[in-house]
Amino acid sequence: MPATVAVIGGGYGGITVAKALDDVADVVLVEPRDAFVHNVAALRAVVDPAWPERLFFGYERLLDRGRVVRDRAVRVDGTAVTLGSGERIIADYIVLATGSAYPFPAKIPIEDRAGAIAALRATHDDLARSDGVLLLGAGPVGLELAGELKAARPDRAVTIVDPAGDVLAGGLSGLAGGFPEELRAELRRQLDALGVELVLGTSLAEQPPSEPGEVKAFSATTVDGRRIVADIWFRCYGVVATSDYLAGELANARRANGQVEVTAELRLPGQDRVFAIGDLTALPEAKMAKAAGEHAEVVAGNIRTLISGGDRLAGYRPGGPAISLPLGPAGGASYAPGVGLLGAEDTARLKGADLRTGPLRETFGQAE
Ligand SMILES: Cc1cc2nc3c(=O)[nH]c(=O)nc-3n(C[C@H](O)[C@H](O)[C@H](O)COP(=O)(O)OP(=O)(O)OC[C@H]3O[C@@H](n4cnc5c(N)ncnc54)[C@H](O)[C@@H]3O)c2cc1C
C-alpha cells in the first residue's frame, strides 16, 4: 500500500509538495478554494482588467494520481486531518501549507474564483473613479500597489503613510531590516519620479472614516499635522499566519503570532511525520512564494526518504533577503545577495510583463 500524504493548503508550497510526491504516495491535497490564486500578480489585477482571470488556476489537472479535496482542515493532530465536512483523513505524513492571510487586494478572502474575480473587477471600477488613493504601509505591498496605480493612471494622486522612517523598513515579515540602503534609495527615486507621495515617520491621527476599498471622499490628518485628501484607501500591512486548526500536541508548535516552529528538516518539533512549509513557518526569512517552493522541495525529498525506509533527512537553510519588487509593468527594483541591486529594466524583464504566470500554466497543465 502506498503511503498517504495529506497536504493542507494548495498555495505555492502545497502545490509543489503535492506534485512532487504524486508518483510515490497517495496524495490528498486539502484546499477550500476552487482555484489556486497567483498572489504575486494580485495587485496588477485591480488596475488592469485583462488580469483578474489570469490570476486563477483550476486544480483539476495538477495531480495525475492524487486527489484534491475542496474543503478546509478544521482540526489537524499528529495522524489525522478533520475537514469542515466532518470527513477524517488518516495520513502517514502530513504537510501543513496553509500560508497566511493579508488584507485585500493583496490576498483575496473569497474562496470561489467567480466571486474573487468579481471583487477584483469591482475594485478596479472603484479605483477608476478615484482621483486620490491613500495607502497605509510602505512595505512591499504598499509600494507595489502605488507603482501599479501610477503606471495605470499617472494623473491620480497616490499617498503612502507609514510610521517607519523609510520604505521597506520592516524588511519582510519575520525579517527585520533585511534590505540594503541602495535598494531603498532606488525605490524612493522611482516612486518620486512616478509622483507617489511618501509620508514617512508618522501615522494617521485617526483611521479614515470609510472602510478599506470603499469610495468615499475624505480628508485625514497625520499626528504631525499633515492633511491628506483621498477618495479611497487600502491597508497594506498585517500578514497573519493561518494555523488555528492545530490541535493536540501540534498546537505546542504554534507561536502567539500564528507562525509554527519547525526543525531544520522542516518537521514540527517532536514530530517525525508532520512537516510545515511556506508563510506558516517561523523561519527567520522573508515570507516569499520562492521560499515556500524551496521548503516544499526539501520536504518532498525528506518524505520520499522516509517512505523508502531511509533516515538521513535534508536540512533547510533560510535564504538571505531577496526581493523583486515591480513598480508597474516597466519599473521596480530587485535585490539578491550575490547579485546585488537590479534596476527598473532588469526588474521588468524578470517580472514586469507576465508576473511569472508562465511556469504556473505548466504546473496546472494549461501550457499549449
Ligand atoms: C501582493 C503580493 C505580492 C507578492 N509577490 C511575491 C513575489 O514576487 N515573489 C515571491 O516569492 N513572493 C511574493 N509574495 C509572497 C507570497 O505570495 C507568499 O509568500 C506565498 O503566498 C506563500 O505561499 P504558501 O504556500 O506558504 O501560502 P499561501 O499562498 O498563503 O497559500 C495557503 C493556502 O492554504 C489554504 N488554506 C488556508 N487555511 C486552510 C485550511 N484550514 N485548510 C486547508 N487549506 C487552507 C489557502 O486557501 C491558500 O490557498 C507576494 C505576496 C503578496 C501578497
The ligand as an ORCA input file, in Angstrom:
! r2SCAN-3c Opt
* xyz 0 1
  C       0.822     41.276     -3.385
  C       1.830     40.208     -3.102
  C       2.921     40.051     -3.964
  C       3.860     39.075     -3.721
  N       4.912     38.951     -4.562
  C       5.813     37.951     -4.366
  C       6.876     37.740     -5.295
  O       7.024     38.476     -6.263
  N       7.717     36.717     -5.076
  C       7.584     35.866     -4.026
  O       8.394     34.932     -3.891
  N       6.594     36.052     -3.102
  C       5.710     37.056     -3.259
  N       4.686     37.246     -2.357
  C       4.592     36.380     -1.179
  C       3.837     35.103     -1.499
  O       2.558     35.376     -2.030
  C       3.695     34.236     -0.237
  O       4.938     34.072      0.358
  C       3.111     32.896     -0.646
  O       1.740     33.067     -0.958
  C       3.275     31.836      0.457
  O       2.867     30.602     -0.054
  P       2.248     29.494      0.899
  O       2.083     28.265      0.054
  O       3.015     29.379      2.153
  O       0.819     30.029      1.349
  P      -0.395     30.710      0.592
  O      -0.033     31.128     -0.779
  O      -0.928     31.703      1.561
  O      -1.431     29.514      0.428
  C      -2.055     28.914      1.515
  C      -3.255     28.121      1.025
  O      -3.806     27.430      2.140
  C      -5.222     27.489      2.064
  N      -5.759     27.312      3.422
  C      -5.841     28.226      4.420
  N      -6.412     27.685      5.524
  C      -6.680     26.390      5.218
  C      -7.253     25.294      5.943
  N      -7.667     25.434      7.212
  N      -7.381     24.108      5.315
  C      -6.950     23.949      4.025
  N      -6.393     24.943      3.306
  C      -6.267     26.146      3.883
  C      -5.492     28.867      1.461
  O      -6.784     28.911      0.850
  C      -4.362     29.002      0.449
  O      -4.723     28.536     -0.830
  C       3.729     38.234     -2.589
  C       2.634     38.385     -1.716
  C       1.694     39.362     -1.975
  C       0.532     39.494     -1.027
*
